[in-house]
């Protein structure tokens, strides 16, 4: 099978597994809704700055929970089987694409729920939506590789948080700035710099993941 | 002996002379900064040394992944250890300086926060090493994390502060060192301090590396 066929097959396998159990989607959705509700009970009404920050923090924790499972949900023996029939690059690329899809779906739902429960003050909805999509892509690319690393250590969840927070913070800073621009409805041309930086970081992380993953999986 | 260790002597001489010249030498009289401008000989070289050591660490991580040699892994981790030391020194000197000129030891400044987060990244690298028992696995996985985190750290320290308003020179419309602030009395001493501290940092790193080699040889069963 060619490289892209491998990626496609592996990805559809992931989607199919998720569709059959619906475990991740349902639990993360419940997680998002209940966190939003807890925040609503705690804050009642917020100004735009807090609105934005709170949304990204909820999304950050939801995505860590969603993606940290990506290498541990299947048994080691089955993973060994995948590694013997497909190339390591195809495996990591398929995981990244699958996580991008999952995260985009989850963050759109989170955005809808969030703006229904809290009032939605967004000035430029299209730009905000772009920020959300870029955010889910960034979360997916960074966390997939980090979850690959942390799955190699025994105690998964703590290591995952420790390793991923410092790496995601620069992206989060840019994302919050971009979405703040969208919230205030600023001229779009002021945000091109941020979008460029985000795209560049994502390209870099995907390239490095593709280069490094073949070293990571071999035990 | 001299042929091998000339750079250590050079580093020590450069650091000593930059300390003497830094405290005694003439400096321009600037508002707000006043005499604290002498801190430029101590605060800035710490960051250059830190970046150099982190760069060394990444290079040896790449080398480790290619060769699988244990010494490369030891070099990578020792470079990070010394780099963290210099990062703390840079933060300390910076906080002192900020307290006098900006009126707050920890102003909300992107460069400051960026370097603090970068420190977290490398502390996480050390925690990751502790979490892994098996030696080869530890070396390989931490090398992967080290290479993965490095470009993001560069973005954090060098690119993001340039995009936003920062109190530091060279960003948010502030002039860079070389434009106005850097007067001709400062420049030679500053360069000597930078090179001297980088050499000293590398010296500390090689000493720690050799210490680790000796320890490993002692622990070896034969």
Interface residues (C-beta under 8 A of the other chain):
Chain A: X145 X146 X149 X152 X153 X154 X155 X159 X162 X163 X165 X166 X167 X169 X170 X171 X173 X174 X177 X193 X194 X197 X201 X204 X205 X208 X209 X212 X215 X216 X219
Chain B: X65 X110 X114 X117 X118 X120 X121 X124 X127 X128 X131 X132 X137 X140 X141 X143 X144 X145 X147 X148 X149 X151 X152 X155 X156 X159 X160 X163 X164
